[in-house]
Amino acid sequence: MEAIPNNLITTDGNAVTTEQDLKKNDFENIIENSPSMEIKNSNCGPYIVFIDKYKKVILICALLLIIGLVYPAFTVFSKLRSKGFTDPNSESTLTDAMFSRYYKSPSPDIFAVLSLHGTKVTDPAFNSAYFDMKLALISNIPEATSFISYFDFPRFHGSISEDGYKTFISFRLPDPSKYSLEDYQKAIYGTSLKVDFGGSELAGQEIPKRLGEDLAKIEAGSIPVLIVLLVFAYGGVVATLPALLLAVWTLVLTLAALHLVALGFNVTTYVTNVATAFGIGIAIDFSIFMHLRFCEEMQRQRPAPSAELLPVVEKMLATSGRTVLFSGALLMSALLGALQFNMYYLTTMALTMVFIAFFAALGAVTVLPALYLVLGRGLFLLSVQPLLRGADSFLRGLCRPDLLPEVGPAEESGCRPAPQADLEMMQVQAYGQVQPFEDSDGAPEPFPQQDLVPSPSSEPEEFVIVDGKVQPSRADLSSWDFQGVRWVVRRPWPFLLGLGGVLVALSAVFCLQVKLASFDWAALPLDSPLRPAFESLLDDFRGSGKSDLQLFLRTPPGRAVTDESFLRALDSLCSQLEQQWFVGAVGSMVRLDANLTLPDYLSIYAAPSPSGLRYRSQVLDPFFLADLDQVARVAVALTLLPSDPRLGEAVRKVRALLKDSFSEPSVQLEQAGVAGSAARQVDTLSDLRRVLPAFLAVVVSAMFVFTLLLTGSVVLPLKTIATAGLSISASFALLMFVFQDNRGARLLQFRNNLRCLDPIQLLFVFVVAFGLSLDYEVFLLGRIQELFLRTGDAQYAIAKGVSSSARVISVASVLICCAIGGFLASGILILKMIGMGIGLTILLDATVVRCILLPATMALLGDYNWYAPPPLKRLVDLAGLRD
């Protein structure tokens, strides 16, 4: 065969081009396909150019903003409140407001349980000791008044324990917030009685104090451990700086925003702990996704040491940055749905999470890219890769040292393309070797020869196509996680039926056996000095400490509560209440003494006799009668626990009896209502049930729309909703096993006397866990879709996408669980439940659901995973949010 001259290359039968022309065309192709041209053609191009131009300004402004907001962020604690668990428009809350107008508060401010060294309450020695204690208390705290006790009202129902050795008393103060538990204990110091104090006011004082102590525990315990884990997860000390900066940015801005909100609205004290734990956790969650893509692009693009990292950061923003924005928007949408509930505890907790998601996502796409551009390759200084070389393969996989570019000479990196800036000085030969261009004088510029692209040995192939089918690479076949997911994909039915059946069974157990009620005082720490009084009321007194109802009655002008018609109607109401199976005791102005009958009370209130004056002075202020003209009160002690499902029936029955007893025109009331702990429980559950459908509609709709825009499929959003719901309800079943049944009480150091789950906390856990699980779902679906679009092979895309993302998701879930793990060390039961509930859901979702249930489901669906009606496809394409 005749050789072709070196200066001529035949391209077709008619055209002949010179070798110099071919070199020029090849060089133009390199320039056109270079990373700089990709930036110009990318949607993120103008934005990343702006970030690069002002990167130092952005970082300086971010640091100044953090420093400037430190003071308002950490002075928010004084603006917070310890209540907010009830609907302000419910009957119980409105009735509480009426009680507060006339009685200062709906229930006595302080109560105490008294005992005397094995002496019965009816013993004269106990009576003498009580009055000594009362005298000491009044002497040191003169504001104490309105004492209600067995000794002030002989034979008062329910004030003596069932064994006869304890009794409880109550009293009021004009401003109970002025005195602490220590003040009451000092006031009675030296008396012979053993006194355990309790009350909602004292509990409201202790919870913020304990929350501050728990916050210090989180900062002192979880954060150092988290930093160590970050160093190994990111592969270096300097590499953790972006995550730490984003965490500080998110925390400070969130607390400062809460301070601003607290200036005009009520904000619960729990937001500080939530902001600290979840602010750090979600910031790290977002930053690890960004860092992973940065390292992958460093491996793929392999920029030279002298080249800028602008193309790498641009690709990071275009992929992981987009995912982070989707995740943040999705989380905010789900949490904003919680603002429909009319309880400021729930709304401010949800608003806190909205602030966290917003500031974390904002920092991830502004501050992080600027920091990556400033640090450059310095990001990989102080690497821990040498420490990991002797570790087992699983640890090396978790820490992903294979994604960390080596820092050093080109010969140590194994592969280095020519710098982008030097392309103008090179000419390309047909055999892939690099030689210097000749300068204007014709003399060649010295330049070392090296491969333009990595050799096959230095860059592992991702997949190969044989006979039109995708075949895994050697690296995939040697990977245990790829092989495991591939095994699931090839046998989806056993995993789907087995795992799905377990999750469905756990969900059914939760729905059938859960008992819902507010924790109330049961949320107090085990070592709280208030717990003995509350627990004694619950265990030792028939009905008095389990739950109660407070009935408010106000007559119209011109009618008095001492009128005979009113007293007869009131006596009839009390008699009907005493006959109910759920009532333990009834107290009212016609139930002060068991020895008196209705005619006795009529005579007492009719004439100012000496006997009448004695009773009138007793009931005028203390507990049952605030104003002899128009206002009266009835106290009902129930034998039902707050978690008893029959409590709602009992409250509705009492409200019906109140309405019927005063239905006659001669005794009709101007105002009437039922308050108390039982009424609050029932009204809270009623409010949650009323708003729950609208809330779920917002959450599900937001999830569907965002997942549709991301994937262009209507099938994947429905699958995501189903799997997320199953994983959350299954984790709720485990939560019920631990907290409702007290199975983990000794290990976690708590005691749930009421044996229930708080519905408000469950709802908050659901919102946050649902949003975080979708965060991982968005990341994973983005990877699978990217591979599917490249290969067209659904099974390979699922196996490769899940296996390549599983470890990253596992690391992210472990880090966020570590961030909120401090909640388990809290003494407050509410925080324990939130921490364990969200932690269980995240771990279950990131491991079992994402690594097994998701690939099995997608494998069965096959190409239907990406189905969408043509109009929806056109709408998604028009939006331009799907790659």
LINPE-V484776 format. One record per residue. N is the residue number from 1. RES is the residue in one letter. PHI is phi in radians with two decimals (none if undefined). Layout:
BEGIN
n,res,phi
N,RES,PHI
N,RES,PHI
END
This chain:
BEGIN
n,res,phi
1,M,none
2,E,-1.29
3,A,-1.29
4,I,-1.50
5,P,-1.05
6,N,-1.13
7,N,-1.55
8,L,-2.29
9,I,-2.28
10,T,-1.45
11,T,-1.77
12,D,-2.71
13,G,-1.22
14,N,-1.98
15,A,-1.72
16,V,-2.29
17,T,-2.14
18,T,-1.40
19,E,-1.13
20,Q,-1.15
21,D,-1.12
22,L,-1.12
23,K,-1.05
24,K,-1.13
25,N,-1.12
26,D,-1.09
27,F,-1.12
28,E,-1.15
29,N,-1.13
30,I,-1.11
31,I,-1.10
32,E,-1.14
33,N,-1.65
34,S,-1.26
35,P,-1.03
36,S,-1.13
37,M,-1.22
38,E,-1.07
39,I,-1.13
40,K,-1.13
41,N,-1.58
42,S,-1.57
43,N,-1.14
44,C,-1.49
45,G,-0.92
46,P,-1.03
47,Y,-1.19
48,I,-1.20
49,V,-1.13
50,F,-1.11
51,I,-1.06
52,D,-1.15
53,K,-1.19
54,Y,-2.01
55,K,-1.06
56,K,-1.21
57,V,-1.11
58,I,-1.09
59,L,-1.14
60,I,-1.13
61,C,-1.11
62,A,-1.12
63,L,-1.15
64,L,-1.13
65,L,-1.12
66,I,-1.09
67,I,-1.12
68,G,-1.18
69,L,-1.73
70,V,-1.06
71,Y,-1.12
72,P,-1.10
73,A,-1.17
74,F,-1.76
75,T,-1.95
76,V,-1.25
77,F,-1.04
78,S,-1.27
79,K,-1.71
80,L,-1.69
81,R,-2.17
82,S,-1.70
83,K,-1.97
84,G,1.79
85,F,-1.69
86,T,-2.19
87,D,-1.39
88,P,-1.14
89,N,-1.75
90,S,-1.32
91,E,-1.08
92,S,-1.14
93,T,-1.22
94,L,-1.14
95,T,-1.19
96,D,-1.01
97,A,-1.12
98,M,-1.17
99,F,-1.08
100,S,-1.10
101,R,-1.20
102,Y,-1.84
103,Y,-1.98
104,K,1.33
105,S,-2.72
106,P,-1.19
107,S,-2.33
108,P,-0.96
109,D,-1.15
110,I,-2.27
111,F,-2.28
112,A,-2.58
113,V,-1.84
114,L,-1.93
115,S,-2.60
116,L,-2.50
117,H,0.70
118,G,1.30
119,T,-1.65
120,K,-1.27
121,V,-1.11
122,T,-1.34
123,D,-1.24
124,P,-1.00
125,A,-1.12
126,F,-1.16
127,N,-1.04
128,S,-1.12
129,A,-1.14
130,Y,-1.11
131,F,-1.20
132,D,-1.13
133,M,-1.13
134,K,-1.12
135,L,-1.11
136,A,-1.11
137,L,-1.15
138,I,-1.18
139,S,-1.13
140,N,-1.60
141,I,-2.25
142,P,-1.09
143,E,-1.24
144,A,-1.14
145,T,-2.67
146,S,1.01
147,F,-1.25
148,I,-2.11
149,S,-2.78
150,Y,-1.09
151,F,-1.35
152,D,-1.46
153,F,-2.23
154,P,-0.94
155,R,1.07
156,F,-1.18
157,H,-1.08
158,G,1.43
159,S,-1.51
160,I,-1.99
161,S,-1.16
162,E,-1.14
163,D,-1.51
164,G,1.47
165,Y,-1.82
166,K,-2.32
167,T,-2.54
168,F,-2.10
169,I,-2.23
170,S,-2.52
171,F,-2.71
172,R,-2.13
173,L,-2.41
174,P,-1.04
175,D,-2.42
176,P,-1.15
177,S,-1.21
178,K,-1.26
179,Y,-2.08
180,S,-1.82
181,L,-1.04
182,E,-1.09
183,D,-1.13
184,Y,-1.19
185,Q,-1.17
186,K,-1.18
187,A,-1.13
188,I,-1.84
189,Y,-1.08
190,G,1.70
191,T,-1.42
192,S,-1.42
193,L,-1.34
194,K,-1.58
195,V,-2.12
196,D,-1.92
197,F,-1.54
198,G,-2.72
199,G,2.34
200,S,-1.12
201,E,-1.14
202,L,-1.18
203,A,-1.11
204,G,-1.15
205,Q,-1.38
206,E,-1.37
207,I,-1.06
208,P,-1.05
209,K,-1.11
210,R,-1.18
211,L,-1.10
212,G,-1.10
213,E,-1.14
214,D,-1.16
215,L,-1.09
216,A,-1.12
217,K,-1.11
218,I,-1.08
219,E,-1.17
220,A,-1.42
221,G,-1.76
222,S,-1.33
223,I,-1.13
224,P,-1.04
225,V,-1.09
226,L,-1.12
227,I,-1.13
228,V,-1.08
229,L,-1.09
230,L,-1.10
231,V,-1.02
232,F,-1.34
233,A,-1.20
234,Y,-1.58
235,G,1.47
236,G,-3.05
237,V,-1.33
238,V,-1.16
239,A,-1.10
240,T,-1.42
241,L,-1.02
242,P,-1.03
243,A,-1.14
244,L,-1.17
245,L,-1.11
246,L,-1.14
247,A,-1.14
248,V,-1.14
249,W,-0.98
250,T,-1.15
251,L,-1.14
252,V,-1.15
253,L,-1.18
254,T,-1.17
255,L,-1.12
256,A,-1.13
257,A,-1.13
258,L,-1.16
259,H,-1.06
260,L,-1.11
261,V,-1.14
262,A,-1.17
263,L,-1.20
264,G,-2.12
265,F,-2.41
266,N,-1.31
267,V,-2.27
268,T,-1.27
269,T,-1.20
270,Y,-1.26
271,V,-1.15
272,T,-1.14
273,N,-1.16
274,V,-1.14
275,A,-1.10
276,T,-1.17
277,A,-1.19
278,F,-1.37
279,G,-1.07
280,I,-1.18
281,G,-1.12
282,I,-1.21
283,A,-1.07
284,I,-1.16
285,D,-1.01
286,F,-1.19
287,S,-1.20
288,I,-1.22
289,F,-1.16
290,M,-1.15
291,H,-1.16
292,L,-1.04
293,R,-1.15
294,F,-1.04
295,C,-1.16
296,E,-1.12
297,E,-1.23
298,M,-1.09
299,Q,-1.24
300,R,-1.30
301,Q,-1.42
302,R,0.83
303,P,-1.19
304,A,-1.21
305,P,-0.98
306,S,-1.56
307,A,-1.49
308,E,-1.29
309,L,-1.70
310,L,-1.01
311,P,-1.10
312,V,-1.15
313,V,-1.17
314,E,-1.09
315,K,-1.17
316,M,-1.06
317,L,-1.19
318,A,-1.20
319,T,-1.89
320,S,-1.20
321,G,-1.08
322,R,-1.12
323,T,-1.11
324,V,-1.11
325,L,-1.12
326,F,-1.06
327,S,-1.11
328,G,-1.10
329,A,-1.13
330,L,-1.16
331,L,-1.12
332,M,-1.13
333,S,-1.10
334,A,-1.13
335,L,-1.31
336,L,-1.12
337,G,-1.08
338,A,-1.25
339,L,-1.21
340,Q,-1.27
341,F,-1.32
342,N,-1.71
343,M,-2.32
344,Y,-1.25
345,Y,-1.08
346,L,-1.23
347,T,-1.19
348,T,-1.30
349,M,-1.15
350,A,-1.13
351,L,-1.11
352,T,-1.05
353,M,-1.18
354,V,-1.12
355,F,-1.03
356,I,-1.07
357,A,-1.09
358,F,-1.17
359,F,-1.23
360,A,-1.17
361,A,-1.16
362,L,-1.09
363,G,-1.16
364,A,-1.16
365,V,-1.84
366,T,-2.18
367,V,-1.25
368,L,-1.08
369,P,-1.03
370,A,-1.08
371,L,-1.18
372,Y,-1.09
373,L,-1.21
374,V,-1.26
375,L,-1.25
376,G,1.03
377,R,-1.29
378,G,-1.11
379,L,-1.06
380,F,-1.78
381,L,-1.27
382,L,0.94
383,S,-1.27
384,V,-1.80
385,Q,-1.00
386,P,-1.03
387,L,-1.26
388,L,-1.69
389,R,-1.17
390,G,-1.66
391,A,-1.39
392,D,-1.23
393,S,-1.12
394,F,-1.17
395,L,-1.13
396,R,-1.11
397,G,-1.21
398,L,-1.13
399,C,-1.42
400,R,0.92
401,P,-1.17
402,D,-1.16
403,L,-1.64
404,L,-1.65
405,P,-1.10
406,E,-1.21
407,V,-1.90
408,G,2.81
409,P,-1.08
410,A,-1.14
411,E,-1.20
412,E,-1.43
413,S,-1.39
414,G,1.49
415,C,-2.88
416,R,-2.61
417,P,-1.30
418,A,-1.17
419,P,-1.03
420,Q,-1.06
421,A,-1.18
422,D,-1.55
423,L,-1.09
424,E,-1.22
425,M,-1.79
426,M,-2.08
427,Q,-2.16
428,V,-1.87
429,Q,-1.65
430,A,-1.19
431,Y,-1.71
432,G,1.39
433,Q,-1.68
434,V,-1.83
435,Q,-2.29
436,P,-1.24
437,F,-1.21
438,E,-1.48
439,D,-1.38
440,S,-1.11
441,D,-1.56
442,G,1.55
443,A,-1.54
444,P,-1.26
445,E,-1.46
446,P,-1.19
447,F,-2.67
448,P,-1.17
449,Q,-1.43
450,Q,-2.81
451,D,-1.17
452,L,-1.27
453,V,-2.09
454,P,-1.07
455,S,-1.26
456,P,-0.99
457,S,-1.28
458,S,-1.64
459,E,-2.25
460,P,-1.16
461,E,-1.23
462,E,-1.42
463,F,-2.80
464,V,-2.24
465,I,-2.01
466,V,-2.11
467,D,0.94
468,G,1.39
469,K,-2.04
470,V,-1.37
471,Q,-2.02
472,P,-1.08
473,S,-1.33
474,R,-1.09
475,A,-1.14
476,D,-1.16
477,L,-1.16
478,S,-1.62
479,S,-1.64
480,W,-1.20
481,D,-1.27
482,F,-1.14
483,Q,-1.12
484,G,-1.14
485,V,-1.16
486,R,-1.09
487,W,-1.14
488,V,-1.13
489,V,-1.12
490,R,-1.37
491,R,-2.26
492,P,-1.25
493,W,-1.09
494,P,-1.03
495,F,-1.23
496,L,-1.14
497,L,-1.24
498,G,-1.20
499,L,-1.19
500,G,-1.08
501,G,-1.11
502,V,-1.12
503,L,-1.14
504,V,-1.14
505,A,-1.12
506,L,-1.11
507,S,-1.10
508,A,-1.15
509,V,-1.07
510,F,-1.10
511,C,-1.11
512,L,-1.51
513,Q,-2.00
514,V,-1.18
515,K,-2.11
516,L,-1.90
517,A,-2.97
518,S,-1.17
519,F,-1.13
520,D,0.95
521,W,-1.22
522,A,-1.13
523,A,-1.34
524,L,-1.15
525,P,-1.09
526,L,-1.08
527,D,-1.57
528,S,-1.18
529,P,-1.21
530,L,-1.55
531,R,-1.06
532,P,-0.98
533,A,-1.17
534,F,-1.12
535,E,-1.16
536,S,-1.16
537,L,-1.05
538,L,-1.24
539,D,-1.68
540,D,-1.79
541,F,-1.99
542,R,-1.22
543,G,1.48
544,S,-1.14
545,G,-1.78
546,K,-1.35
547,S,-2.92
548,D,-2.55
549,L,-2.25
550,Q,-2.14
551,L,-1.74
552,F,-1.80
553,L,-2.33
554,R,-2.36
555,T,-1.44
556,P,-1.26
557,P,-0.98
558,G,1.62
559,R,-2.16
560,A,-1.97
561,V,-1.27
562,T,-1.58
563,D,-1.13
564,E,-1.06
565,S,-1.11
566,F,-1.17
567,L,-1.09
568,R,-1.16
569,A,-1.14
570,L,-1.17
571,D,-1.11
572,S,-1.11
573,L,-1.08
574,C,-1.11
575,S,-1.13
576,Q,-1.15
577,L,-1.14
578,E,-1.15
579,Q,-1.50
580,Q,-1.33
581,W,-1.16
582,F,-1.72
583,V,-1.71
584,G,-1.69
585,A,-2.77
586,V,-2.28
587,G,-2.23
588,S,-2.83
589,M,-1.24
590,V,-2.02
591,R,-2.40
592,L,-1.46
593,D,-2.48
594,A,-1.18
595,N,-1.46
596,L,-1.72
597,T,-1.91
598,L,-1.05
599,P,-1.00
600,D,-1.09
601,Y,-1.16
602,L,-1.08
603,S,-1.23
604,I,-1.10
605,Y,-1.47
606,A,-1.45
607,A,-2.28
608,P,-1.40
609,S,-1.29
610,P,-0.96
611,S,-1.13
612,G,-1.12
613,L,-1.09
614,R,-1.12
615,Y,-1.23
616,R,-1.09
617,S,-1.19
618,Q,-1.30
619,V,-1.66
620,L,-1.06
621,D,-2.00
622,P,-1.06
623,F,-2.32
624,F,-1.77
625,L,-2.49
626,A,-1.66
627,D,-2.52
628,L,-1.12
629,D,-1.52
630,Q,-2.31
631,V,-2.01
632,A,-2.42
633,R,-2.51
634,V,-2.23
635,A,-1.86
636,V,-2.19
637,A,-1.66
638,L,-1.76
639,T,-1.61
640,L,-1.68
641,L,-1.23
642,P,-1.04
643,S,-1.54
644,D,-1.20
645,P,-1.13
646,R,-1.49
647,L,-1.12
648,G,-1.07
649,E,-1.10
650,A,-1.13
651,V,-1.14
652,R,-1.11
653,K,-1.14
654,V,-1.13
655,R,-1.12
656,A,-1.18
657,L,-1.12
658,L,-1.08
659,K,-1.16
660,D,-1.23
661,S,-1.16
662,F,-2.09
663,S,-1.50
664,E,-1.16
665,P,-1.00
666,S,-1.27
667,V,-2.22
668,Q,-1.10
669,L,-1.74
670,E,-1.34
671,Q,-2.43
672,A,-2.70
673,G,-2.98
674,V,-2.13
675,A,-2.11
676,G,1.82
677,S,-1.10
678,A,-1.15
679,A,-1.13
680,R,-1.12
681,Q,-1.05
682,V,-1.15
683,D,-1.17
684,T,-1.11
685,L,-1.09
686,S,-1.11
687,D,-1.14
688,L,-1.11
689,R,-1.14
690,R,-1.19
691,V,-1.59
692,L,-0.99
693,P,-1.03
694,A,-1.15
695,F,-1.10
696,L,-1.11
697,A,-1.09
698,V,-1.13
699,V,-1.10
700,V,-1.16
701,S,-1.11
702,A,-1.08
703,M,-1.08
704,F,-1.10
705,V,-1.14
706,F,-1.18
707,T,-1.19
708,L,-1.09
709,L,-1.14
710,L,-1.32
711,T,-1.83
712,G,1.24
713,S,-2.15
714,V,-1.72
715,V,-1.42
716,L,-1.09
717,P,-1.06
718,L,-1.15
719,K,-1.11
720,T,-1.12
721,I,-1.08
722,A,-1.15
723,T,-1.19
724,A,-1.12
725,G,-1.09
726,L,-1.14
727,S,-1.17
728,I,-1.23
729,S,-1.17
730,A,-1.16
731,S,-1.18
732,F,-1.12
733,A,-1.11
734,L,-1.16
735,L,-1.11
736,M,-1.11
737,F,-1.07
738,V,-1.40
739,F,-1.65
740,Q,-1.24
741,D,-1.58
742,N,1.03
743,R,-1.27
744,G,-1.87
745,A,-1.11
746,R,-1.23
747,L,-1.19
748,L,-1.63
749,Q,1.03
750,F,-2.61
751,R,-2.56
752,N,-1.63
753,N,-1.09
754,L,-1.44
755,R,0.87
756,C,-2.63
757,L,-2.03
758,D,-1.31
759,P,-1.13
760,I,-1.17
761,Q,-1.20
762,L,-1.04
763,L,-1.14
764,F,-1.12
765,V,-1.05
766,F,-1.06
767,V,-1.07
768,V,-1.19
769,A,-1.12
770,F,-1.10
771,G,-1.14
772,L,-1.21
773,S,-1.13
774,L,-1.23
775,D,-1.03
776,Y,-1.18
777,E,-1.11
778,V,-1.08
779,F,-1.06
780,L,-1.21
781,L,-1.12
782,G,-1.07
783,R,-1.16
784,I,-1.10
785,Q,-1.12
786,E,-1.05
787,L,-1.23
788,F,-1.13
789,L,-1.17
790,R,-1.42
791,T,-1.91
792,G,1.31
793,D,-1.81
794,A,-1.14
795,Q,-1.13
796,Y,-1.13
797,A,-1.07
798,I,-1.16
799,A,-1.11
800,K,-1.22
801,G,-1.12
802,V,-1.19
803,S,-1.17
804,S,-1.32
805,S,-1.83
806,A,-1.07
807,R,-1.19
808,V,-1.12
809,I,-1.11
810,S,-1.11
811,V,-1.09
812,A,-1.06
813,S,-1.17
814,V,-1.12
815,L,-1.16
816,I,-1.24
817,C,-1.18
818,C,-1.15
819,A,-1.14
820,I,-1.69
821,G,-1.13
822,G,-1.10
823,F,-1.07
824,L,-1.21
825,A,-1.46
826,S,-1.24
827,G,-1.44
828,I,-1.40
829,L,-1.08
830,I,-1.05
831,L,-1.19
832,K,-1.04
833,M,-1.16
834,I,-1.11
835,G,-1.08
836,M,-1.22
837,G,-1.09
838,I,-1.24
839,G,-1.09
840,L,-1.07
841,T,-1.11
842,I,-1.13
843,L,-1.13
844,L,-1.11
845,D,-1.25
846,A,-1.32
847,T,-1.88
848,V,-1.14
849,V,-1.25
850,R,-1.25
851,C,-1.65
852,I,-2.17
853,L,-1.17
854,L,-1.12
855,P,-1.10
856,A,-1.11
857,T,-1.15
858,M,-1.19
859,A,-1.14
860,L,-1.19
861,L,-1.28
862,G,1.07
863,D,-1.19
864,Y,-1.19
865,N,-0.96
866,W,-1.82
867,Y,-1.35
868,A,-2.73
869,P,-1.00
870,P,-0.92
871,P,-1.06
872,L,-1.18
873,K,-1.07
874,R,-1.12
875,L,-1.15
876,V,-1.15
877,D,-1.10
878,L,-1.15
879,A,-1.15
880,G,1.25
881,L,-1.72
882,R,-1.87
883,D,-1.32
END
